[in-house]
Amino acid sequence: MAGRTGYRTRQKEELTEYLMKREGTHLTAAQIHDDFRAMGLNMGMATIYRHLDKLVEEGTVRKYTIGATNSACYEFIGLHEGSAVDCFHCKCENCGKLIHLHCDELVGIQKHIDATHGFAIDPMRTVFYGVCADCRLKIHA
């Protein structure tokens, strides 16, 4: 048996493969559970959470908790660790989509607030709420 984080089970491998195929997508444990059930894979919620926690600990998956009442969502980052580290987020109030926002203008504001006001903003926990482009199109159609 390998070290604790190196130990691989069939279920962990299924979850990792599932997440890899959806790289860049934010998923809740409930969505993963529903997708697995639809695919005929039997994996309980406790098992999904346990493996997600291990993948987060390993740095393969990033966990996002947006707001106090929302479920955490997870994103496979694999070898691209750090690609989402310095980004802000936009959350659609209509469909719930979470979007990574890489914006030099916001980074400038972040630096200004730190240098001028002595306050360090955590971009991973900074969320702009509004309506995404897809939902706006549906609303105005």
C-alpha positions in Angstrom: 0.0 0.0 0.0 1.4 3.4 -0.9 1.5 6.5 1.3 -1.8 7.9 2.4 -2.2 10.5 -0.4 -0.8 8.1 -3.0 -3.2 5.3 -2.2 -5.5 4.7 -5.2 -8.9 3.0 -5.1 -11.2 2.2 -7.9 -13.7 4.7 -6.7 -11.1 7.4 -6.4 -9.8 6.6 -9.9 -13.4 6.8 -11.3 -13.9 10.2 -9.6 -10.6 11.5 -10.8 -11.3 10.4 -14.4 -14.8 11.9 -14.2 -13.4 15.3 -13.0 -10.6 15.2 -15.6 -13.1 15.0 -18.4 -14.8 18.0 -16.9 -11.7 20.1 -16.3 -12.7 23.8 -15.9 -16.2 22.9 -14.7 -17.4 23.6 -11.2 -19.4 20.7 -9.8 -21.0 20.1 -6.4 -20.8 16.7 -4.7 -24.6 16.3 -5.3 -24.1 16.8 -9.1 -21.3 14.3 -9.1 -23.5 11.8 -7.2 -26.4 12.3 -9.6 -24.1 11.9 -12.7 -22.6 8.7 -11.2 -26.0 7.3 -10.5 -27.1 8.1 -14.1 -24.0 6.3 -15.4 -24.8 3.3 -13.3 -21.9 3.8 -10.9 -22.7 3.3 -7.2 -20.8 5.7 -5.1 -22.3 7.2 -1.9 -22.1 10.8 -0.9 -19.7 10.1 2.0 -17.3 8.4 -0.3 -17.5 11.2 -2.9 -16.8 13.8 -0.2 -13.9 11.7 1.3 -12.3 11.4 -2.1 -12.9 15.0 -3.0 -11.2 16.0 0.2 -8.2 13.8 -0.6 -8.0 15.3 -4.1 -8.1 18.8 -2.7 -5.4 17.9 -0.2 -3.2 16.5 -3.0 -3.7 19.7 -5.1 -5.5 18.0 -8.0 -8.8 19.6 -7.3 -9.7 23.0 -6.0 -12.6 23.6 -3.7 -14.7 26.7 -3.8 -17.2 27.8 -1.2 -19.2 30.8 -2.4 -21.5 32.3 0.2 -22.4 30.8 3.6 -25.5 28.9 2.4 -24.2 27.5 -0.9 -22.8 24.1 -1.4 -19.1 23.9 -2.1 -18.1 23.2 -5.6 -15.1 21.5 -7.0 -12.9 21.9 -10.0 -10.3 19.6 -11.4 -7.1 21.6 -11.9 -4.6 18.7 -12.3 -1.2 19.8 -13.5 -2.5 23.3 -14.1 -2.4 24.1 -10.3 -2.2 27.8 -9.8 -4.1 28.6 -13.0 -7.1 29.8 -11.0 -5.2 31.0 -8.0 -5.3 34.7 -8.7 -8.7 35.0 -10.3 -11.9 36.5 -9.1 -15.2 34.9 -9.6 -18.6 35.8 -11.1 -21.7 33.9 -10.0 -24.8 34.0 -12.0 -27.8 34.7 -9.8 -30.1 33.1 -12.4 -28.5 29.7 -13.3 -25.8 29.5 -10.5 -22.9 29.2 -12.9 -19.5 30.1 -11.4 -17.1 31.8 -13.8 -13.3 32.4 -13.3 -12.6 36.0 -14.0 -9.0 36.8 -15.0 -8.9 40.5 -15.3 -5.8 42.8 -15.2 -8.0 45.7 -14.2 -9.2 43.9 -11.1 -5.6 42.9 -10.3 -4.8 46.6 -10.5 -7.6 47.4 -8.1 -6.5 44.6 -5.8 -2.9 46.0 -5.7 -4.2 49.6 -5.2 -6.4 48.5 -2.2 -3.4 46.7 -0.7 -0.9 49.5 -1.2 -3.1 52.4 -0.4 -5.5 51.0 2.2 -3.5 48.2 3.7 -6.1 45.6 2.9 -5.2 42.4 1.1 -8.2 41.0 -1.0 -8.4 37.3 -1.4 -9.4 36.9 -5.0 -10.4 33.2 -4.5 -13.1 34.4 -2.2 -14.1 37.5 -4.0 -17.3 37.0 -6.0 -19.2 39.4 -8.2 -22.9 38.5 -8.4 -25.0 39.2 -11.5 -26.4 37.5 -14.6 -24.3 35.6 -17.1 -24.3 36.3 -20.8 -26.3 33.0 -21.6 -29.0 34.0 -19.1 -29.2 37.5 -20.3 -29.7 36.2 -23.9 -32.6 34.0 -22.6 -34.1 36.8 -20.7 -34.0 39.2 -23.6 -35.1 36.7 -26.2 
